[in-house]
Amino acid sequence: MEGTTVRRMRKRKADNKIYLCAPVNALVEGIYEQNIPFSELKKHGDFGLGTFNDLDGEMVMMDGLIYRVSSDGKVNQITDETACTPFSCVTFFQPATEETLNQELSHEEFMNWMKDLMPSPNLFYAFRIEGEFAYVKTRSVPKQENYRPLVEVAAEQPTFEFTNTKGTMIGFYTPPFVPSLNVPGVHLHYLTMDRSSGGHLLECRPRKLMLEMQYLYTLELSLPSNLDYLTWDFQRDISKDLDKAEK
């Protein structure tokens, strides 16, 4: 596979941190109102993904700007920082490497190519991917009431398909040993170049792109203080539900 890597001097490890405003297991169980304002989230990053209270759309944060992909696949920028999220992960994006791809790959080949770029499966990584795609398939779930399990919601998710599209994918890799905190493996959201549509990535075939990658050595987790979270029994194994809901 054709590619060129450009390595930069890494920032200090303390500067490479991923922040989670809540553990993902709460979202999987159906707690969709944690009431964490984006003004708080922005103290911890300018780049990331997540969702909105009541599971009302997919969230993308790039260059400090927040976008919502609603259940019809359309995108609007969120300027109200009092808007709230039940789950998001962010970082201050400081890429350490750049990689270019100049050939079409299947989705599976693309995922394997990304994994080959990671020096270890036991770190977190952030990705920003700009380029051309032969095909992209995304989803965004409609607004929900609390307590309906995420796996049930995802089974009815609207999906959207793009062919010969240009845009940006952003997201993270999470190591497999923290599945109750964040989505294990590669988790990406997509926005078209004109920022008019996108969603949670389900499948793609890249054609030509540049990938920037950041190594994340530190995990910071905030735990919600609302009654739903404090009184919930989180002993159930959510791994199968999370896999179905995210893929």
Number of C-alpha atoms within 10 A of each C-alpha: 10 8 13 12 14 10 13 10 8 14 13 8 11 9 15 22 23 25 20 23 23 24 22 22 23 26 23 22 21 21 24 27 22 24 18 20 18 19 13 13 21 19 12 18 20 17 25 32 24 23 23 25 22 22 28 20 27 26 27 30 25 18 11 14 14 21 21 26 28 23 21 17 23 16 23 13 15 15 11 11 13 13 14 20 24 24 28 24 25 27 26 22 25 18 22 16 18 20 18 18 20 16 13 17 19 15 16 12 14 18 15 11 15 16 15 11 13 16 9 12 14 13 16 23 24 29 26 22 20 21 20 23 21 17 18 25 18 23 28 28 25 18 16 16 13 17 16 15 17 25 20 14 17 19 11 10 16 14 18 19 15 16 13 12 16 21 19 23 21 24 26 27 24 22 18 14 10 11 19 18 15 23 21 20 17 18 21 24 26 27 26 20 15 10 16 14 21 32 31 30 24 19 19 21 21 24 20 17 21 18 20 22 23 24 25 23 16 15 13 13 14 10 12 18 12 11 9 17 16 10 9 11 10 12 6 8 11 17 15 9 17 23 13 13 17 16 12
